[in-house]
Amino acid sequence: HSRLTGTASKSIESKHQGTGIISLIVKIKVKPDAIDLVTNETLKLAASTTKEDGCISYDFHQDNQDPDTFFFYENWTDENALQSHLQAAHMKAYLANTKNKITDMSVHKLTKLT
């Protein structure tokens, strides 16, 4: 029985390995008086990020119903590209410049299947 389970698991994993592309959906909520600051800092961040090796796309959205809520939709060639981004000087500057302005953040790392 355990052999069958092992085989079934391997089959499911290999069937759904995906494209290797790593996608992130990040939701942030900012202080109402920091909307302009965070927007400007994020536009600067995006300009640098889209030039990074391994960045396929880096999209920044503002919620239509809740202007202090923003979403990032990012696609990276692989995990190494994403990790390099997280260590980049412009990412560290963004985090420093928006410190105490972002009140909530959720990060969803996804594997692209199609």
C-alpha positions as MATLAB code, in Angstrom:
seq = 'HSRLTGTASKSIESKHQGTGIISLIVKIKVKPDAIDLVTNETLKLAASTTKEDGCISYDFHQDNQDPDTFFFYENWTDENALQSHLQAAHMKAYLANTKNKITDMSVHKLTKLT';
ca = [
       0.000    0.000    0.000;
       2.769    2.484    0.835;
       4.463    1.666   -2.479;
       1.272    2.507   -4.323;
       0.911    5.769   -2.392;
       4.517    6.684   -3.181;
       3.977    5.986   -6.864;
       0.719    7.917   -6.902;
       2.369   10.900   -5.188;
       5.252   10.935   -7.653;
       2.842   10.754  -10.547;
       0.827   13.716   -9.253;
       3.974   15.766   -8.562;
       5.485   15.171  -11.991;
       2.146   15.766  -13.690;
       1.871   19.191  -12.006;
       5.468   20.391  -12.041;
       4.387   23.415  -13.968;
       6.477   25.769  -16.029;
       9.167   26.564  -13.449;
       7.918   30.146  -13.366;
       7.348   31.513   -9.885;
       4.458   33.935   -9.475;
       3.714   36.114   -6.484;
       0.528   37.866   -5.544;
       1.196   40.312   -2.745;
      -1.532   42.338   -1.064;
      -0.595   45.343    1.021;
      -2.723   47.737    3.019;
      -1.226   51.149    3.742;
      -2.032   53.990    6.087;
      -4.500   56.351    4.359;
      -2.086   59.270    4.670;
       0.677   57.183    3.050;
      -1.098   56.249   -0.202;
       0.869   58.764   -2.303;
       4.197   57.932   -0.686;
       3.767   54.168   -1.125;
       2.533   54.623   -4.692;
       5.554   56.755   -5.617;
       8.010   54.396   -3.905;
       6.435   51.417   -5.635;
       6.640   53.063   -9.060;
      10.372   53.630   -8.447;
      10.727   50.024   -7.294;
       8.923   48.704  -10.367;
      11.136   50.707  -12.731;
      14.241   49.031  -11.269;
      12.673   45.607  -10.801;
      11.542   45.212  -14.398;
      15.194   45.579  -15.486;
      16.305   42.655  -13.309;
      17.416   39.396  -14.894;
      14.668   36.881  -14.375;
      11.806   39.366  -14.015;
       9.109   38.381  -16.507;
       6.537   40.869  -15.268;
       5.968   43.114  -12.278;
       2.531   44.672  -12.083;
       1.217   47.013   -9.394;
      -2.523   47.509   -8.886;
      -4.699   49.668   -6.641;
      -8.029   48.336   -5.427;
     -10.931   50.245   -7.033;
     -13.100   50.042   -3.905;
     -10.390   50.441   -1.274;
      -7.708   52.969   -2.331;
      -5.365   52.067    0.524;
      -5.151   48.456   -0.695;
      -2.647   47.471   -3.368;
      -1.675   44.267   -5.136;
       1.547   43.218   -6.786;
       1.447   40.524   -9.438;
       4.939   39.296  -10.203;
       6.352   36.578  -12.453;
       9.920   35.328  -12.134;
      11.824   32.841  -14.276;
      12.707   30.784  -11.199;
      13.269   30.860   -7.455;
      16.835   32.168   -7.838;
      15.603   35.234   -9.727;
      13.041   35.916   -7.013;
      15.622   35.555   -4.240;
      18.003   37.921   -6.060;
      15.183   40.462   -6.277;
      14.489   40.212   -2.565;
      18.167   40.979   -1.850;
      18.462   43.820   -4.398;
      19.407   47.293   -3.183;
      16.242   48.840   -4.658;
      14.073   46.319   -2.772;
      15.859   47.082    0.502;
      15.452   50.831   -0.155;
      11.729   50.330   -0.825;
      11.249   48.477    2.459;
      13.155   51.177    4.346;
      11.235   54.023    2.662;
       7.823   52.456    3.305;
       8.567   51.237    6.830;
       5.641   51.900    9.193;
       3.475   52.935    6.216;
       2.324   49.419    5.309;
      -0.125   48.153    7.918;
      -0.751   44.668    6.510;
       0.863   42.390    3.940;
       0.026   38.948    2.635;
       2.248   37.085    0.182;
       1.085   34.177   -1.956;
       3.803   32.295   -3.839;
       2.398   30.314   -6.738;
       3.759   27.861   -9.275;
       2.461   28.501  -12.758;
       0.919   25.323  -14.147;
      -0.017   26.498  -17.638;
];
